[in-house]
Amino acid sequence: MADHVTVEICMGTTCYMMGSAQMAGMAERLPEEWKDRVTITGKRCTGACQKAGQYGRAPFVRVNGELIGAADEGKVLAAIRDLLEA
């Protein structure tokens, strides 16, 4: 079980256009019990789209260093839940 989870949302042009813009306000939508244990930031670009065949498609999000391709809020919240409640 993780004490704290760090989420980095890629805000590069491709990721932004493919959906990371909708995830930008996710910190306000976290369950109250997670808000002190999760830090969500935007990153200029993770560079993962340059290796899209290896990592999937945009948008990309890192949760405690693990890259999630084709990320959406549901996938990110599930990854956070797995870390906090494991």
Backbone as JSON Lines, residues from 0, in Angstrom:
{"i":0,"aa":"M","n":[0.85,-1.18,0.0],"ca":[0.0,0.0,0.0],"c":[0.9,1.24,0.0]}
{"i":1,"aa":"A","n":[0.58,2.16,-0.87],"ca":[1.36,3.4,-0.98],"c":[0.82,4.44,0.0]}
{"i":2,"aa":"D","n":[1.74,5.19,0.61],"ca":[1.34,6.3,1.48],"c":[0.91,7.5,0.66]}
{"i":3,"aa":"H","n":[1.59,7.68,-0.48],"ca":[1.32,8.84,-1.33],"c":[1.44,8.42,-2.79]}
{"i":4,"aa":"V","n":[0.6,8.96,-3.63],"ca":[0.61,8.66,-5.07],"c":[0.84,9.95,-5.84]}
{"i":5,"aa":"T","n":[1.74,9.89,-6.81],"ca":[2.02,11.02,-7.68],"c":[1.5,10.71,-9.08]}
{"i":6,"aa":"V","n":[0.69,11.62,-9.6],"ca":[0.12,11.47,-10.94],"c":[0.64,12.61,-11.8]}
{"i":7,"aa":"E","n":[1.21,12.26,-12.95],"ca":[1.72,13.25,-13.9],"c":[0.95,13.09,-15.21]}
{"i":8,"aa":"I","n":[0.18,14.1,-15.55],"ca":[-0.63,14.08,-16.77],"c":[0.14,14.8,-17.87]}
{"i":9,"aa":"C","n":[0.37,14.12,-18.99],"ca":[1.06,14.76,-20.11],"c":[0.14,15.8,-20.72]}
{"i":10,"aa":"M","n":[0.66,17.01,-20.86],"ca":[-0.1,18.11,-21.46],"c":[0.5,18.53,-22.8]}
{"i":11,"aa":"G","n":[1.33,17.65,-23.38],"ca":[1.85,17.92,-24.72],"c":[0.68,18.01,-25.7]}
{"i":12,"aa":"T","n":[0.93,18.57,-26.86],"ca":[-0.14,18.85,-27.82],"c":[-0.97,17.62,-28.15]}
{"i":13,"aa":"T","n":[-0.33,16.51,-28.48],"ca":[-1.07,15.3,-28.85],"c":[-1.91,14.8,-27.69]}
{"i":14,"aa":"C","n":[-1.32,14.68,-26.52],"ca":[-2.06,14.19,-25.35],"c":[-3.21,15.14,-25.0]}
{"i":15,"aa":"Y","n":[-2.93,16.43,-25.05],"ca":[-3.95,17.42,-24.72],"c":[-5.16,17.27,-25.65]}
{"i":16,"aa":"M","n":[-4.9,17.14,-26.94],"ca":[-5.98,17.0,-27.92],"c":[-6.7,15.66,-27.81]}
{"i":17,"aa":"M","n":[-5.99,14.64,-27.33],"ca":[-6.57,13.3,-27.24],"c":[-7.27,13.03,-25.91]}
{"i":18,"aa":"G","n":[-7.29,14.02,-24.99],"ca":[-8.07,13.82,-23.79],"c":[-7.47,14.25,-22.47]}
{"i":19,"aa":"S","n":[-6.19,14.58,-22.44],"ca":[-5.63,14.96,-21.14],"c":[-6.23,16.27,-20.63]}
{"i":20,"aa":"A","n":[-6.74,17.1,-21.53],"ca":[-7.37,18.36,-21.11],"c":[-8.53,18.08,-20.16]}
{"i":21,"aa":"Q","n":[-9.28,17.0,-20.43],"ca":[-10.42,16.66,-19.57],"c":[-9.98,16.15,-18.2]}
{"i":22,"aa":"M","n":[-8.74,15.66,-18.1],"ca":[-8.25,15.14,-16.82],"c":[-7.6,16.22,-15.97]}
{"i":23,"aa":"A","n":[-7.39,17.4,-16.52],"ca":[-6.66,18.46,-15.84],"c":[-7.28,18.84,-14.49]}
{"i":24,"aa":"G","n":[-8.59,18.76,-14.35],"ca":[-9.25,19.12,-13.09],"c":[-9.55,17.95,-12.19]}
{"i":25,"aa":"M","n":[-8.9,16.83,-12.44],"ca":[-9.18,15.61,-11.69],"c":[-8.92,15.73,-10.2]}
{"i":26,"aa":"A","n":[-7.97,16.58,-9.8],"ca":[-7.65,16.72,-8.38],"c":[-8.87,17.14,-7.57]}
{"i":27,"aa":"E","n":[-9.7,17.99,-8.16],"ca":[-10.91,18.45,-7.46],"c":[-11.97,17.36,-7.37]}
{"i":28,"aa":"R","n":[-11.87,16.35,-8.23],"ca":[-12.88,15.29,-8.25],"c":[-12.45,14.04,-7.49]}
{"i":29,"aa":"L","n":[-11.29,14.07,-6.87],"ca":[-10.84,12.92,-6.08],"c":[-11.74,12.73,-4.86]}
{"i":30,"aa":"P","n":[-11.92,11.48,-4.42],"ca":[-12.63,11.27,-3.17],"c":[-11.91,12.0,-2.02]}
{"i":31,"aa":"E","n":[-12.66,12.53,-1.1],"ca":[-12.09,13.32,0.02],"c":[-10.97,12.58,0.72]}
{"i":32,"aa":"E","n":[-11.12,11.29,0.95],"ca":[-10.12,10.53,1.71],"c":[-8.81,10.37,0.94]}
{"i":33,"aa":"W","n":[-8.78,10.67,-0.34],"ca":[-7.55,10.57,-1.14],"c":[-6.84,11.91,-1.28]}
{"i":34,"aa":"K","n":[-7.51,13.0,-1.07],"ca":[-6.96,14.31,-1.43],"c":[-5.63,14.64,-0.76]}
{"i":35,"aa":"D","n":[-5.4,14.18,0.44],"ca":[-4.13,14.43,1.12],"c":[-3.05,13.44,0.71]}
{"i":36,"aa":"R","n":[-3.44,12.4,-0.02],"ca":[-2.51,11.32,-0.36],"c":[-2.15,11.26,-1.85]}
{"i":37,"aa":"V","n":[-2.72,12.16,-2.65],"ca":[-2.49,12.14,-4.09],"c":[-2.08,13.54,-4.57]}
{"i":38,"aa":"T","n":[-1.01,13.59,-5.35],"ca":[-0.57,14.83,-5.98],"c":[-0.72,14.66,-7.48]}
{"i":39,"aa":"I","n":[-1.45,15.58,-8.11],"ca":[-1.66,15.53,-9.55],"c":[-1.05,16.78,-10.18]}
{"i":40,"aa":"T","n":[-0.16,16.56,-11.16],"ca":[0.47,17.67,-11.85],"c":[0.4,17.44,-13.36]}
{"i":41,"aa":"G","n":[0.52,18.52,-14.09],"ca":[0.63,18.44,-15.54],"c":[2.1,18.51,-15.93]}
{"i":42,"aa":"K","n":[2.47,17.73,-16.93],"ca":[3.84,17.74,-17.46],"c":[3.8,18.25,-18.88]}
{"i":43,"aa":"R","n":[4.83,18.96,-19.27],"ca":[4.89,19.5,-20.62],"c":[4.77,18.4,-21.67]}
{"i":44,"aa":"C","n":[5.55,17.36,-21.55],"ca":[5.49,16.22,-22.49],"c":[6.29,15.08,-21.87]}
{"i":45,"aa":"T","n":[5.74,13.88,-21.92],"ca":[6.45,12.71,-21.4],"c":[7.33,12.08,-22.47]}
{"i":46,"aa":"G","n":[7.09,12.41,-23.75],"ca":[7.85,11.83,-24.85],"c":[7.37,10.44,-25.23]}
{"i":47,"aa":"A","n":[6.37,9.93,-24.54],"ca":[5.89,8.57,-24.79],"c":[5.26,8.43,-26.17]}
{"i":48,"aa":"C","n":[4.68,9.49,-26.71],"ca":[4.03,9.39,-28.02],"c":[5.04,9.11,-29.13]}
{"i":49,"aa":"Q","n":[6.3,9.41,-28.91],"ca":[7.34,9.11,-29.89],"c":[7.6,7.62,-29.98]}
{"i":50,"aa":"K","n":[7.18,6.89,-28.97],"ca":[7.32,5.44,-28.94],"c":[5.94,4.81,-28.8]}
{"i":51,"aa":"A","n":[4.97,5.35,-29.54],"ca":[3.57,4.96,-29.37],"c":[3.35,3.47,-29.56]}
{"i":52,"aa":"G","n":[4.09,2.85,-30.44],"ca":[3.93,1.41,-30.63],"c":[4.26,0.63,-29.37]}
{"i":53,"aa":"Q","n":[5.17,1.14,-28.58],"ca":[5.59,0.47,-27.36],"c":[4.64,0.75,-26.19]}
{"i":54,"aa":"Y","n":[4.11,1.97,-26.13],"ca":[3.33,2.39,-24.96],"c":[1.84,2.56,-25.23]}
{"i":55,"aa":"G","n":[1.37,2.34,-26.44],"ca":[-0.03,2.56,-26.74],"c":[-0.22,3.93,-27.36]}
{"i":56,"aa":"R","n":[-1.39,4.5,-27.16],"ca":[-1.67,5.8,-27.77],"c":[-1.93,6.85,-26.7]}
{"i":57,"aa":"A","n":[-1.89,8.09,-27.15],"ca":[-2.15,9.23,-26.25],"c":[-3.62,9.22,-25.82]}
{"i":58,"aa":"P","n":[-3.92,9.84,-24.7],"ca":[-3.04,10.58,-23.8],"c":[-2.3,9.64,-22.84]}
{"i":59,"aa":"F","n":[-1.16,10.14,-22.35],"ca":[-0.33,9.37,-21.44],"c":[-0.33,10.0,-20.05]}
{"i":60,"aa":"V","n":[-0.36,9.14,-19.04],"ca":[-0.32,9.58,-17.65],"c":[0.61,8.63,-16.9]}
{"i":61,"aa":"R","n":[1.42,9.18,-16.01],"ca":[2.26,8.36,-15.13],"c":[1.66,8.38,-13.73]}
{"i":62,"aa":"V","n":[1.49,7.2,-13.18],"ca":[1.01,7.06,-11.8],"c":[2.1,6.35,-11.04]}
{"i":63,"aa":"N","n":[2.74,7.07,-10.11],"ca":[3.91,6.56,-9.38],"c":[4.94,5.96,-10.33]}
{"i":64,"aa":"G","n":[5.15,6.64,-11.46],"ca":[6.17,6.23,-12.41],"c":[5.72,5.24,-13.46]}
{"i":65,"aa":"E","n":[4.57,4.62,-13.28],"ca":[4.06,3.64,-14.26],"c":[3.26,4.36,-15.33]}
{"i":66,"aa":"L","n":[3.63,4.15,-16.59],"ca":[2.98,4.83,-17.7],"c":[1.68,4.14,-18.08]}
{"i":67,"aa":"I","n":[0.63,4.94,-18.24],"ca":[-0.67,4.46,-18.71],"c":[-0.92,5.1,-20.06]}
{"i":68,"aa":"G","n":[-1.09,4.28,-21.09],"ca":[-1.43,4.78,-22.42],"c":[-2.93,4.77,-22.6]}
{"i":69,"aa":"A","n":[-3.42,5.56,-23.55],"ca":[-4.86,5.7,-23.8],"c":[-5.58,5.98,-22.47]}
{"i":70,"aa":"A","n":[-4.96,6.83,-21.68],"ca":[-5.46,7.11,-20.33],"c":[-6.77,7.9,-20.36]}
{"i":71,"aa":"D","n":[-7.59,7.59,-19.4],"ca":[-8.79,8.39,-19.14],"c":[-8.93,8.45,-17.63]}
{"i":72,"aa":"E","n":[-9.86,9.25,-17.17],"ca":[-10.0,9.44,-15.73],"c":[-10.29,8.12,-15.01]}
{"i":73,"aa":"G","n":[-11.08,7.26,-15.6],"ca":[-11.4,5.97,-14.99],"c":[-10.17,5.1,-14.79]}
{"i":74,"aa":"K","n":[-9.3,5.01,-15.81],"ca":[-8.08,4.21,-15.7],"c":[-7.15,4.79,-14.64]}
{"i":75,"aa":"V","n":[-7.04,6.1,-14.62],"ca":[-6.14,6.74,-13.65],"c":[-6.65,6.54,-12.23]}
{"i":76,"aa":"L","n":[-7.95,6.73,-12.03],"ca":[-8.52,6.51,-10.69],"c":[-8.37,5.06,-10.25]}
{"i":77,"aa":"A","n":[-8.51,4.12,-11.16],"ca":[-8.33,2.7,-10.83],"c":[-6.89,2.44,-10.4]}
{"i":78,"aa":"A","n":[-5.92,3.03,-11.11],"ca":[-4.5,2.85,-10.75],"c":[-4.22,3.45,-9.37]}
{"i":79,"aa":"I","n":[-4.79,4.62,-9.11],"ca":[-4.62,5.24,-7.79],"c":[-5.22,4.35,-6.71]}
{"i":80,"aa":"R","n":[-6.43,3.87,-6.93],"ca":[-7.11,3.0,-5.97],"c":[-6.28,1.76,-5.67]}
{"i":81,"aa":"D","n":[-5.73,1.14,-6.74],"ca":[-4.91,-0.06,-6.55],"c":[-3.71,0.22,-5.65]}
{"i":82,"aa":"L","n":[-3.1,1.39,-5.79],"ca":[-1.94,1.73,-4.98],"c":[-2.31,2.09,-3.55]}
{"i":83,"aa":"L","n":[-3.39,2.82,-3.37],"ca":[-3.77,3.28,-2.02],"c":[-4.43,2.19,-1.19]}
{"i":84,"aa":"E","n":[-5.1,1.27,-1.85],"ca":[-5.87,0.27,-1.12],"c":[-5.28,-1.12,-1.18]}
{"i":85,"aa":"A","n":[-4.09,-1.25,-1.76],"ca":[-3.46,-2.57,-1.89],"c":[-3.05,-3.11,-0.55]}
